[in-house]
Amino acid sequence: MTTTKKVMIGLGVAGGALLAAWLLTGDRGKKTKEFVSKKAEDLKQAINKKKAPAEESDVHYV
């Protein structure tokens, strides 16, 4: 990897860390935690839903 790529990756990680720190401080922290937990719960429900297998109305004989 070139030095430029390493610097860009480092800036991306640092930016993500700053964003996370900003979102989790003060009044935003409570709202952010509620939002993330609600979305995680919605995702769990979506995963747990089992789709009924589609029944084929036509029978195919070989």
C-alpha positions as CSV (number, residue, x, y, z in Angstrom):
1,M,0.0,0.0,0.0
2,T,1.2,3.5,-0.8
3,T,1.6,6.1,1.8
4,T,-1.3,8.1,0.3
5,K,-3.6,5.2,0.8
6,K,-2.5,4.7,4.4
7,V,-3.1,8.4,5.1
8,M,-6.6,8.3,3.5
9,I,-7.5,5.2,5.5
10,G,-6.3,6.9,8.7
11,L,-8.3,10.0,8.0
12,G,-11.4,7.9,7.4
13,V,-11.0,6.0,10.7
14,A,-10.3,9.2,12.5
15,G,-13.4,10.9,11.0
16,G,-15.6,7.9,11.9
17,A,-14.3,8.1,15.5
18,L,-15.0,11.8,15.7
19,L,-18.5,11.3,14.3
20,A,-19.2,8.5,16.8
21,A,-17.9,10.6,19.7
22,W,-20.1,13.6,18.6
23,L,-23.2,11.4,18.3
24,L,-22.7,9.8,21.7
25,T,-22.2,12.9,23.8
26,G,-24.7,15.2,25.5
27,D,-28.4,15.0,24.6
28,R,-27.6,13.3,21.2
29,G,-26.2,10.3,23.1
30,K,-29.5,9.2,24.4
31,K,-31.3,9.8,21.1
32,T,-28.6,7.9,19.2
33,K,-28.7,4.9,21.5
34,E,-32.5,4.7,21.2
35,F,-32.3,5.0,17.4
36,V,-29.6,2.3,17.1
37,S,-31.4,-0.1,19.5
38,K,-34.8,0.4,17.6
39,K,-33.1,-0.3,14.3
40,A,-31.4,-3.4,15.7
41,E,-34.7,-4.7,17.0
42,D,-36.3,-4.1,13.6
43,L,-33.5,-6.0,11.9
44,K,-33.9,-8.9,14.3
45,Q,-37.6,-9.1,13.6
46,A,-37.0,-9.0,9.9
47,I,-34.4,-11.8,10.1
48,N,-36.7,-14.0,12.3
49,K,-39.6,-13.8,10.0
50,K,-39.8,-17.0,8.1
51,K,-41.3,-16.8,4.7
52,A,-43.7,-19.6,3.8
53,P,-42.4,-21.7,0.9
54,A,-44.3,-20.9,-2.3
55,E,-46.5,-23.7,-3.4
56,E,-46.5,-24.6,-7.1
57,S,-50.0,-25.1,-8.5
58,D,-48.8,-27.1,-11.5
59,V,-47.3,-30.6,-11.2
60,H,-44.5,-31.4,-13.5
61,Y,-43.9,-35.0,-14.4
62,V,-40.7,-36.2,-16.0
